Amino acid sequence: MKNIDWKRKLTSRKLWTAVASFVSMMIVATGGAESTATQVTALIMAGASVVAYIIGEGLTDAANLPKDEGGE
């Protein structure tokens, strides 16, 4: 089984766009209003931005640690 690079996956705009699109279409398909689908999509994309920022900052901080503090 291959190793999955979760950091890369969770910061992928394509992934979050696909998730938002799927959820949006499911809302509309189950009888929800388009305005609700739009709001949910906006929330998903906002959350994706936060996730990407947190992971990016964590990677940057980890790369800047001195060797004696756990850095490489």
Distance bins in CASP14 RR format, pairs under 12 A and 6 or more apart:
PFRMAT RR
TARGET T0000
AUTHOR 0000-0000-0000
RMODE 2
METHOD distances of the structure
MODEL  1
3 9 0 0 0 0 0 1 0 0 0 0 0
4 10 0 0 0 0 0 1 0 0 0 0 0
4 15 0 0 0 0 0 1 0 0 0 0 0
5 11 0 0 0 0 1 0 0 0 0 0 0
5 12 0 0 0 0 1 0 0 0 0 0 0
5 15 0 0 0 0 0 1 0 0 0 0 0
5 55 0 0 0 0 0 1 0 0 0 0 0
5 59 0 0 0 0 0 1 0 0 0 0 0
6 12 0 0 0 0 0 1 0 0 0 0 0
6 15 0 0 0 0 0 1 0 0 0 0 0
6 51 0 0 0 0 0 1 0 0 0 0 0
6 55 0 0 0 0 1 0 0 0 0 0 0
7 15 0 0 0 0 0 1 0 0 0 0 0
7 51 0 0 0 0 0 1 0 0 0 0 0
7 52 0 0 0 0 1 0 0 0 0 0 0
7 54 0 0 0 0 0 1 0 0 0 0 0
7 55 1 0 1 0 0 0 0 0 0 0 0
7 56 0 0 0 0 1 0 0 0 0 0 0
7 57 0 0 0 0 0 1 0 0 0 0 0
7 58 0 0 0 0 1 0 0 0 0 0 0
7 59 1 0 0 1 0 0 0 0 0 0 0
7 60 0 0 0 0 0 1 0 0 0 0 0
7 62 0 0 0 0 0 1 0 0 0 0 0
8 14 0 0 0 0 0 1 0 0 0 0 0
8 15 0 0 0 0 1 0 0 0 0 0 0
8 52 0 0 0 0 0 1 0 0 0 0 0
8 55 0 0 0 0 1 0 0 0 0 0 0
8 56 0 0 0 0 0 1 0 0 0 0 0
8 59 0 0 0 0 0 1 0 0 0 0 0
9 15 1 0 1 0 0 0 0 0 0 0 0
9 16 0 0 0 0 0 1 0 0 0 0 0
9 18 0 0 0 0 0 1 0 0 0 0 0
9 19 0 0 0 0 0 1 0 0 0 0 0
9 48 0 0 0 0 0 1 0 0 0 0 0
9 51 0 0 0 0 0 1 0 0 0 0 0
9 52 0 0 0 0 0 1 0 0 0 0 0
9 55 0 0 0 0 0 1 0 0 0 0 0
10 16 0 0 0 0 1 0 0 0 0 0 0
10 19 0 0 0 0 0 1 0 0 0 0 0
10 47 0 0 0 0 0 1 0 0 0 0 0
10 48 0 0 0 0 1 0 0 0 0 0 0
10 49 0 0 0 0 0 1 0 0 0 0 0
10 50 0 0 0 0 0 1 0 0 0 0 0
10 51 1 0 1 0 0 0 0 0 0 0 0
10 52 1 0 0 1 0 0 0 0 0 0 0
10 53 0 0 0 0 0 1 0 0 0 0 0
10 54 0 0 0 0 1 0 0 0 0 0 0
10 55 1 0 0 1 0 0 0 0 0 0 0
10 56 0 0 0 0 1 0 0 0 0 0 0
10 59 0 0 0 0 0 1 0 0 0 0 0
11 47 0 0 0 0 0 1 0 0 0 0 0
11 48 0 0 0 0 1 0 0 0 0 0 0
11 49 0 0 0 0 0 1 0 0 0 0 0
11 50 0 0 0 0 0 1 0 0 0 0 0
11 51 1 0 0 1 0 0 0 0 0 0 0
11 52 1 0 1 0 0 0 0 0 0 0 0
11 53 0 0 0 0 1 0 0 0 0 0 0
11 54 0 0 0 0 1 0 0 0 0 0 0
11 55 1 0 1 0 0 0 0 0 0 0 0
11 56 1 0 0 1 0 0 0 0 0 0 0
11 57 0 0 0 0 0 1 0 0 0 0 0
11 58 0 0 0 0 0 1 0 0 0 0 0
11 59 0 0 0 0 1 0 0 0 0 0 0
12 18 0 0 0 0 1 0 0 0 0 0 0
12 19 0 0 0 0 0 1 0 0 0 0 0
12 48 0 0 0 0 1 0 0 0 0 0 0
12 51 0 0 0 0 0 1 0 0 0 0 0
12 52 0 0 0 0 1 0 0 0 0 0 0
12 55 0 0 0 0 0 1 0 0 0 0 0
13 19 0 0 0 0 0 1 0 0 0 0 0
13 20 0 0 0 0 0 1 0 0 0 0 0
13 44 0 0 0 0 0 1 0 0 0 0 0
13 45 0 0 0 0 1 0 0 0 0 0 0
13 48 1 0 0 1 0 0 0 0 0 0 0
13 49 0 0 0 0 1 0 0 0 0 0 0
13 51 0 0 0 0 0 1 0 0 0 0 0
13 52 1 0 0 1 0 0 0 0 0 0 0
14 20 0 0 0 0 0 1 0 0 0 0 0
14 21 0 0 0 0 0 1 0 0 0 0 0
14 48 0 0 0 0 0 1 0 0 0 0 0
15 21 0 0 0 0 0 1 0 0 0 0 0
15 22 0 0 0 0 0 1 0 0 0 0 0
15 44 0 0 0 0 0 1 0 0 0 0 0
15 45 0 0 0 0 0 1 0 0 0 0 0
15 48 0 0 0 0 1 0 0 0 0 0 0
15 51 0 0 0 0 0 1 0 0 0 0 0
15 52 0 0 0 0 0 1 0 0 0 0 0
16 22 0 0 0 0 0 1 0 0 0 0 0
16 23 0 0 0 0 0 1 0 0 0 0 0
16 41 0 0 0 0 0 1 0 0 0 0 0
16 42 0 0 0 0 0 1 0 0 0 0 0
16 43 0 0 0 0 0 1 0 0 0 0 0
16 44 1 0 0 1 0 0 0 0 0 0 0
16 45 1 0 0 1 0 0 0 0 0 0 0
16 46 0 0 0 0 1 0 0 0 0 0 0
16 47 0 0 0 0 1 0 0 0 0 0 0
16 48 1 1 0 0 0 0 0 0 0 0 0
16 49 0 0 0 0 1 0 0 0 0 0 0
16 50 0 0 0 0 0 1 0 0 0 0 0
16 51 0 0 0 0 1 0 0 0 0 0 0
16 52 0 0 0 0 1 0 0 0 0 0 0
17 23 0 0 0 0 0 1 0 0 0 0 0
17 24 0 0 0 0 0 1 0 0 0 0 0
17 41 0 0 0 0 1 0 0 0 0 0 0
17 44 0 0 0 0 1 0 0 0 0 0 0
17 45 1 0 0 1 0 0 0 0 0 0 0
17 48 0 0 0 0 1 0 0 0 0 0 0
17 49 0 0 0 0 0 1 0 0 0 0 0
18 24 0 0 0 0 0 1 0 0 0 0 0
18 25 0 0 0 0 0 1 0 0 0 0 0
18 41 0 0 0 0 0 1 0 0 0 0 0
18 44 0 0 0 0 0 1 0 0 0 0 0
18 45 0 0 0 0 0 1 0 0 0 0 0
18 48 0 0 0 0 0 1 0 0 0 0 0
19 25 0 0 0 0 0 1 0 0 0 0 0
19 26 0 0 0 0 0 1 0 0 0 0 0
19 40 0 0 0 0 0 1 0 0 0 0 0
19 41 0 0 0 0 1 0 0 0 0 0 0
19 43 0 0 0 0 0 1 0 0 0 0 0
19 44 1 0 0 1 0 0 0 0 0 0 0
19 45 0 0 0 0 1 0 0 0 0 0 0
19 47 0 0 0 0 0 1 0 0 0 0 0
19 48 1 0 0 1 0 0 0 0 0 0 0
19 51 0 0 0 0 0 1 0 0 0 0 0
20 26 0 0 0 0 0 1 0 0 0 0 0
20 27 0 0 0 0 0 1 0 0 0 0 0
20 37 0 0 0 0 1 0 0 0 0 0 0
20 38 0 0 0 0 0 1 0 0 0 0 0
20 39 0 0 0 0 0 1 0 0 0 0 0
20 40 1 0 0 1 0 0 0 0 0 0 0
20 41 1 0 1 0 0 0 0 0 0 0 0
20 42 0 0 0 0 1 0 0 0 0 0 0
20 43 0 0 0 0 1 0 0 0 0 0 0
20 44 1 0 1 0 0 0 0 0 0 0 0
20 45 1 0 1 0 0 0 0 0 0 0 0
20 46 0 0 0 0 0 1 0 0 0 0 0
20 47 0 0 0 0 1 0 0 0 0 0 0
20 48 1 0 0 1 0 0 0 0 0 0 0
20 49 0 0 0 0 0 1 0 0 0 0 0
21 27 0 0 0 0 0 1 0 0 0 0 0
21 28 0 0 0 0 0 1 0 0 0 0 0
21 37 0 0 0 0 1 0 0 0 0 0 0
21 38 0 0 0 0 0 1 0 0 0 0 0
21 40 0 0 0 0 0 1 0 0 0 0 0
21 41 1 0 0 1 0 0 0 0 0 0 0
21 44 0 0 0 0 1 0 0 0 0 0 0
21 45 0 0 0 0 0 1 0 0 0 0 0
22 28 0 0 0 0 0 1 0 0 0 0 0
22 29 0 0 0 0 0 1 0 0 0 0 0
22 37 0 0 0 0 0 1 0 0 0 0 0
22 40 0 0 0 0 0 1 0 0 0 0 0
22 41 0 0 0 0 0 1 0 0 0 0 0
22 44 0 0 0 0 1 0 0 0 0 0 0
23 29 0 0 0 0 0 1 0 0 0 0 0
23 30 0 0 0 0 0 1 0 0 0 0 0
23 32 0 0 0 0 0 1 0 0 0 0 0
23 36 0 0 0 0 0 1 0 0 0 0 0
23 37 1 0 0 1 0 0 0 0 0 0 0
23 38 0 0 0 0 0 1 0 0 0 0 0
23 39 0 0 0 0 0 1 0 0 0 0 0
23 40 1 0 1 0 0 0 0 0 0 0 0
23 41 1 0 0 1 0 0 0 0 0 0 0
23 42 0 0 0 0 0 1 0 0 0 0 0
23 43 0 0 0 0 1 0 0 0 0 0 0
23 44 1 0 0 1 0 0 0 0 0 0 0
23 45 0 0 0 0 0 1 0 0 0 0 0
23 48 0 0 0 0 0 1 0 0 0 0 0
24 30 0 0 0 0 0 1 0 0 0 0 0
24 32 0 0 0 0 0 1 0 0 0 0 0
24 33 0 0 0 0 0 1 0 0 0 0 0
24 34 0 0 0 0 1 0 0 0 0 0 0
24 35 0 0 0 0 0 1 0 0 0 0 0
24 36 0 0 0 0 1 0 0 0 0 0 0
24 37 1 0 1 0 0 0 0 0 0 0 0
24 38 1 0 0 1 0 0 0 0 0 0 0
24 39 0 0 0 0 1 0 0 0 0 0 0
24 40 1 0 0 1 0 0 0 0 0 0 0
24 41 1 0 1 0 0 0 0 0 0 0 0
24 42 0 0 0 0 1 0 0 0 0 0 0
24 43 0 0 0 0 0 1 0 0 0 0 0
24 44 0 0 0 0 1 0 0 0 0 0 0
24 45 0 0 0 0 0 1 0 0 0 0 0
25 31 0 0 0 0 0 1 0 0 0 0 0
25 32 0 0 0 0 0 1 0 0 0 0 0
25 34 0 0 0 0 0 1 0 0 0 0 0
25 37 1 0 0 1 0 0 0 0 0 0 0
25 38 0 0 0 0 0 1 0 0 0 0 0
25 40 0 0 0 0 0 1 0 0 0 0 0
25 41 0 0 0 0 1 0 0 0 0 0 0
26 32 0 0 0 0 1 0 0 0 0 0 0
26 36 0 0 0 0 0 1 0 0 0 0 0
26 37 0 0 0 0 1 0 0 0 0 0 0
26 40 0 0 0 0 1 0 0 0 0 0 0
26 41 0 0 0 0 0 1 0 0 0 0 0
26 44 0 0 0 0 0 1 0 0 0 0 0
27 33 1 0 0 1 0 0 0 0 0 0 0
27 34 0 0 0 0 1 0 0 0 0 0 0
27 35 0 0 0 0 0 1 0 0 0 0 0
27 36 1 0 1 0 0 0 0 0 0 0 0
27 37 1 0 1 0 0 0 0 0 0 0 0
27 38 0 0 0 0 1 0 0 0 0 0 0
27 39 0 0 0 0 1 0 0 0 0 0 0
27 40 1 0 0 1 0 0 0 0 0 0 0
27 41 0 0 0 0 1 0 0 0 0 0 0
27 43 0 0 0 0 0 1 0 0 0 0 0
27 44 0 0 0 0 0 1 0 0 0 0 0
28 34 1 0 0 1 0 0 0 0 0 0 0
28 35 0 0 0 0 0 1 0 0 0 0 0
28 36 0 0 0 0 1 0 0 0 0 0 0
28 37 1 0 1 0 0 0 0 0 0 0 0
28 38 0 0 0 0 1 0 0 0 0 0 0
28 40 0 0 0 0 0 1 0 0 0 0 0
28 41 0 0 0 0 0 1 0 0 0 0 0
29 37 0 0 0 0 1 0 0 0 0 0 0
30 36 0 0 0 0 0 1 0 0 0 0 0
30 37 0 0 0 0 0 1 0 0 0 0 0
31 37 0 0 0 0 1 0 0 0 0 0 0
32 38 0 0 0 0 0 1 0 0 0 0 0
32 39 0 0 0 0 0 1 0 0 0 0 0
32 40 0 0 0 0 1 0 0 0 0 0 0
33 39 0 0 0 0 1 0 0 0 0 0 0
33 40 0 0 0 0 0 1 0 0 0 0 0
34 40 0 0 0 0 0 1 0 0 0 0 0
34 41 0 0 0 0 0 1 0 0 0 0 0
35 41 0 0 0 0 0 1 0 0 0 0 0
35 42 0 0 0 0 0 1 0 0 0 0 0
36 42 0 0 0 0 0 1 0 0 0 0 0
36 43 0 0 0 0 0 1 0 0 0 0 0
37 43 0 0 0 0 0 1 0 0 0 0 0
37 44 0 0 0 0 0 1 0 0 0 0 0
38 44 0 0 0 0 0 1 0 0 0 0 0
38 45 0 0 0 0 0 1 0 0 0 0 0
39 45 0 0 0 0 0 1 0 0 0 0 0
39 46 0 0 0 0 0 1 0 0 0 0 0
40 46 0 0 0 0 0 1 0 0 0 0 0
40 47 0 0 0 0 0 1 0 0 0 0 0
41 47 0 0 0 0 0 1 0 0 0 0 0
41 48 0 0 0 0 0 1 0 0 0 0 0
42 48 0 0 0 0 0 1 0 0 0 0 0
42 49 0 0 0 0 0 1 0 0 0 0 0
43 49 0 0 0 0 0 1 0 0 0 0 0
43 50 0 0 0 0 0 1 0 0 0 0 0
44 50 0 0 0 0 0 1 0 0 0 0 0
44 51 0 0 0 0 0 1 0 0 0 0 0
45 51 0 0 0 0 0 1 0 0 0 0 0
45 52 0 0 0 0 0 1 0 0 0 0 0
46 52 0 0 0 0 0 1 0 0 0 0 0
46 53 0 0 0 0 0 1 0 0 0 0 0
47 53 0 0 0 0 1 0 0 0 0 0 0
47 54 0 0 0 0 1 0 0 0 0 0 0
47 55 0 0 0 0 0 1 0 0 0 0 0
48 54 0 0 0 0 0 1 0 0 0 0 0
48 55 0 0 0 0 0 1 0 0 0 0 0
49 55 0 0 0 0 0 1 0 0 0 0 0
49 56 0 0 0 0 0 1 0 0 0 0 0
50 56 0 0 0 0 0 1 0 0 0 0 0
50 57 0 0 0 0 0 1 0 0 0 0 0
51 57 0 0 0 0 0 1 0 0 0 0 0
51 58 0 0 0 0 0 1 0 0 0 0 0
52 58 0 0 0 0 0 1 0 0 0 0 0
52 59 0 0 0 0 0 1 0 0 0 0 0
53 59 0 0 0 0 0 1 0 0 0 0 0
53 60 0 0 0 0 0 1 0 0 0 0 0
54 60 0 0 0 0 0 1 0 0 0 0 0
54 61 0 0 0 0 0 1 0 0 0 0 0
55 61 0 0 0 0 0 1 0 0 0 0 0
55 62 0 0 0 0 0 1 0 0 0 0 0
56 62 0 0 0 0 1 0 0 0 0 0 0
56 63 0 0 0 0 1 0 0 0 0 0 0
57 63 0 0 0 0 0 1 0 0 0 0 0
57 64 0 0 0 0 0 1 0 0 0 0 0
58 64 0 0 0 0 1 0 0 0 0 0 0
58 65 0 0 0 0 0 1 0 0 0 0 0
59 65 0 0 0 0 0 1 0 0 0 0 0
59 71 0 0 0 0 0 1 0 0 0 0 0
61 69 0 0 0 0 0 1 0 0 0 0 0
61 70 0 0 0 0 0 1 0 0 0 0 0
61 71 0 0 0 0 0 1 0 0 0 0 0
62 69 0 0 0 0 0 1 0 0 0 0 0
62 70 0 0 0 0 1 0 0 0 0 0 0
62 71 1 0 0 1 0 0 0 0 0 0 0
62 72 0 0 0 0 1 0 0 0 0 0 0
63 70 0 0 0 0 0 1 0 0 0 0 0
63 71 1 0 0 1 0 0 0 0 0 0 0
63 72 1 0 0 1 0 0 0 0 0 0 0
64 70 0 0 0 0 0 1 0 0 0 0 0
64 71 0 0 0 0 1 0 0 0 0 0 0
64 72 0 0 0 0 0 1 0 0 0 0 0
65 71 1 1 0 0 0 0 0 0 0 0 0
65 72 0 0 0 0 1 0 0 0 0 0 0
66 72 0 0 0 0 0 1 0 0 0 0 0
END
